Amino acid sequence: MNAAPIRLLLADDHPIVRAGLRAVLDTEPGFAVTGEAATAERAVELAASDAYDVVLMDLQFGAGMHGAEATALITARPGAPRVLVLTTYDTDADILAAVEAGAAGYLLKDAPPEELAAAVRTAAAGQSALAPAVAHRLMDRMRTPAEALTRRELEVLQLVGDGLSNLQISKRLFLSQATVKSHLVHIYAKLGVDSRTSAVAAASARRLIRQPG
């Protein structure tokens, strides 16, 4: 008797990307692409239907919910499908957000088809599937924990890079302005800088956060 196929949900806001993923995954034995979602909100809704085993989740969905937030909502439910993040971003901020949200794996969109297929099977089996570059970045963080920015510090710095003021950041993250300033002091010390601009530049160069703009 043949094993039941691994049922896949493709969550990405670009139709061309979804079509490309479907074309690749449909050729793999034991895979069945049974759903697509153009928004993170729709992915959360569909994933609650018990019709999927693995969700391939993008991180950026335009103005809507972030992929990491959707991942957290999906994985919080008992018996939820596994979430495999598939994105173009390999910054510490994005990786940590996804891993802490409960993602079973993290893969970059330039991964070869065989690596993608292997990651899907690994995730479906309940194991972790990390792209080599992602695993390397996580290992580097573990080797130098005192120098590594925390998840919250990365969130704050990413919003600084996006052009938000301390007041705007405090409202976005539900923190006091004093706490935001405290995070920035720690960030400056860890990066060896003395200004918001220098902090963003240094973190972008080290791929801790996404490039501004």
C-alpha positions as MATLAB code, in Angstrom:
seq = 'MNAAPIRLLLADDHPIVRAGLRAVLDTEPGFAVTGEAATAERAVELAASDAYDVVLMDLQFGAGMHGAEATALITARPGAPRVLVLTTYDTDADILAAVEAGAAGYLLKDAPPEELAAAVRTAAAGQSALAPAVAHRLMDRMRTPAEALTRRELEVLQLVGDGLSNLQISKRLFLSQATVKSHLVHIYAKLGVDSRTSAVAAASARRLIRQPG';
ca = [
       0.000    0.000    0.000;
       1.297    3.441   -0.951;
       1.781    5.967    1.837;
      -0.515    8.973    1.847;
       1.030   11.959    0.061;
       2.418   14.918    1.999;
      -0.252   17.598    1.590;
       1.212   21.047    0.946;
      -0.115   24.573    1.348;
       1.773   27.278   -0.565;
       1.617   30.672    1.166;
       3.137   33.471   -0.909;
       1.725   36.756   -2.195;
       3.312   36.385   -5.643;
       1.289   34.211   -8.066;
       4.380   33.509  -10.163;
       6.264   32.205   -7.131;
       3.361   29.959   -6.170;
       3.117   28.668   -9.730;
       6.835   27.950   -9.789;
       6.708   26.111   -6.480;
       3.717   24.093   -7.611;
       5.492   23.144  -10.833;
       8.526   21.927   -8.887;
       6.681   20.152   -6.081;
       4.075   18.484   -8.284;
       6.869   16.512   -9.963;
       8.024   15.061   -6.636;
       6.682   11.612   -5.719;
       4.629   11.607   -2.546;
       3.768   15.323   -2.662;
       0.329   16.851   -3.244;
      -0.050   20.645   -3.470;
      -3.607   20.928   -2.191;
      -3.903   24.624   -1.398;
      -2.573   28.128   -2.002;
      -2.792   31.341    0.011;
      -1.940   34.840   -1.245;
      -1.990   36.348    2.253;
      -0.695   35.258    5.636;
      -4.191   35.649    7.056;
      -5.572   33.224    4.476;
      -2.748   30.775    5.232;
      -3.719   30.773    8.913;
      -7.344   30.180    7.979;
      -6.592   27.300    5.619;
      -4.038   25.691    7.930;
      -6.731   25.275   10.585;
      -8.696   22.921    8.333;
      -6.591   19.794    9.005;
      -6.144   19.439    5.254;
      -2.392   20.044    5.191;
       0.781   18.473    6.524;
       3.303   21.193    5.632;
       2.861   24.919    4.968;
       5.505   26.607    2.816;
       5.444   30.116    4.270;
       6.868   33.320    2.837;
       7.783   36.003    5.371;
       6.756   39.208    3.626;
       3.170   39.659    2.453;
       2.999   43.355    1.586;
       0.829   45.325    3.993;
      -0.752   42.331    5.711;
       0.293   39.996    8.490;
       3.955   38.970    8.609;
       4.821   35.364    7.868;
       6.390   34.855   11.299;
       3.187   36.004   12.967;
       1.175   33.622   10.803;
       3.603   30.826   11.663;
       3.076   31.417   15.382;
      -0.701   31.325   14.981;
      -0.577   28.132   12.920;
       1.840   26.229   15.140;
       0.007   27.189   18.347;
      -2.870   24.859   17.452;
      -2.647   21.198   18.552;
      -2.012   18.881   15.611;
      -1.079   21.819   13.383;
       0.786   21.317   10.105;
       4.514   21.911   10.118;
       5.610   25.298    8.781;
       8.622   25.543    6.485;
       9.658   29.150    5.897;
      10.700   29.804    2.314;
      12.019   33.320    1.835;
      14.659   35.527    0.229;
      15.760   36.922    3.594;
      18.601   35.450    5.635;
      19.052   38.105    8.311;
      19.298   37.228   11.985;
      16.119   39.217   12.636;
      14.077   37.156   10.175;
      15.599   33.806   11.133;
      15.049   34.292   14.860;
      11.499   35.546   14.353;
      10.617   32.441   12.334;
      12.346   29.943   14.606;
      10.810   31.435   17.758;
       7.406   31.395   16.052;
       7.685   27.625   15.738;
       8.873   27.123   12.170;
      10.083   23.587   11.498;
      12.565   24.829    8.935;
      13.981   27.840    7.142;
      14.973   27.707    3.489;
      15.984   30.350    0.975;
      14.131   30.700   -2.311;
      17.285   30.119   -4.339;
      17.573   26.590   -2.939;
      17.774   23.873   -5.627;
      14.620   21.750   -6.109;
      16.157   18.671   -4.500;
      17.030   20.672   -1.363;
      13.485   22.035   -1.201;
      11.990   18.553   -1.556;
      14.297   17.162    1.124;
      13.375   20.020    3.487;
       9.658   19.355    2.980;
      10.106   15.663    3.784;
      12.244   16.492    6.824;
       9.673   18.967    8.127;
       6.813   16.531    7.500;
       8.704   13.926    9.526;
       8.784   16.281   12.504;
      12.429   17.244   12.229;
      14.165   20.580   11.656;
      15.207   21.626    8.166;
      17.588   24.578    7.983;
      19.396   25.914    4.941;
      23.176   25.587    5.439;
      23.626   29.377    5.484;
      20.885   29.721    8.087;
      22.331   26.982   10.287;
      25.734   28.685   10.025;
      24.305   32.015   11.213;
      22.588   30.369   14.165;
      25.822   28.582   15.103;
      27.731   31.882   14.961;
      25.207   33.393   17.380;
      25.683   30.490   19.775;
      29.476   30.845   19.682;
      29.386   34.519   20.673;
      26.230   34.958   22.759;
      27.492   38.062   24.579;
      27.932   39.899   21.284;
      24.733   38.694   19.617;
      21.748   41.021   19.486;
      18.651   39.574   21.142;
      15.431   38.986   19.233;
      13.929   42.162   20.739;
      17.033   44.210   19.973;
      16.887   43.033   16.369;
      13.198   43.992   16.185;
      13.948   47.471   17.516;
      16.897   47.963   15.173;
      14.933   46.755   12.149;
      12.258   49.348   12.888;
      14.947   52.025   13.298;
      16.196   50.988    9.858;
      12.650   51.305    8.538;
      12.670   54.936    9.652;
      10.508   54.746   12.777;
      11.050   57.071   15.732;
      11.412   55.835   19.305;
       7.790   56.793   19.953;
       6.598   54.880   16.879;
       8.694   51.846   17.856;
       7.314   51.903   21.397;
       3.759   51.862   20.042;
       4.517   49.149   17.469;
       6.151   46.827   20.005;
       4.018   47.834   23.017;
       7.079   49.036   24.933;
       7.780   52.217   26.862;
      10.044   54.784   25.203;
      12.500   54.266   28.059;
      12.696   50.568   27.214;
      13.291   51.358   23.543;
      16.127   53.716   24.513;
      17.581   51.031   26.777;
      17.559   48.541   23.914;
      19.326   51.071   21.688;
      22.040   51.614   24.325;
      22.696   47.852   24.403;
      22.643   47.689   20.601;
      25.201   50.504   20.287;
      27.497   48.795   22.794;
      27.330   45.416   21.058;
      27.909   46.900   17.598;
      30.552   49.399   18.743;
      28.681   52.425   17.364;
      27.266   55.648   18.801;
      24.320   56.577   16.585;
      21.145   55.192   15.018;
      22.564   55.639   11.517;
      25.801   53.836   12.345;
      23.903   51.027   14.075;
      21.685   50.449   11.050;
      24.656   50.555    8.693;
      26.692   48.105   10.787;
      23.784   45.694   11.278;
      22.865   45.786    7.581;
      26.453   45.074    6.579;
      26.500   42.034    8.883;
      23.077   40.893    7.653;
      21.554   41.189   11.103;
      18.665   43.218    9.681;
      17.357   43.926    6.202;
      18.814   46.752    4.156;
      16.844   50.005    4.589;
      14.602   51.050    1.733;
];
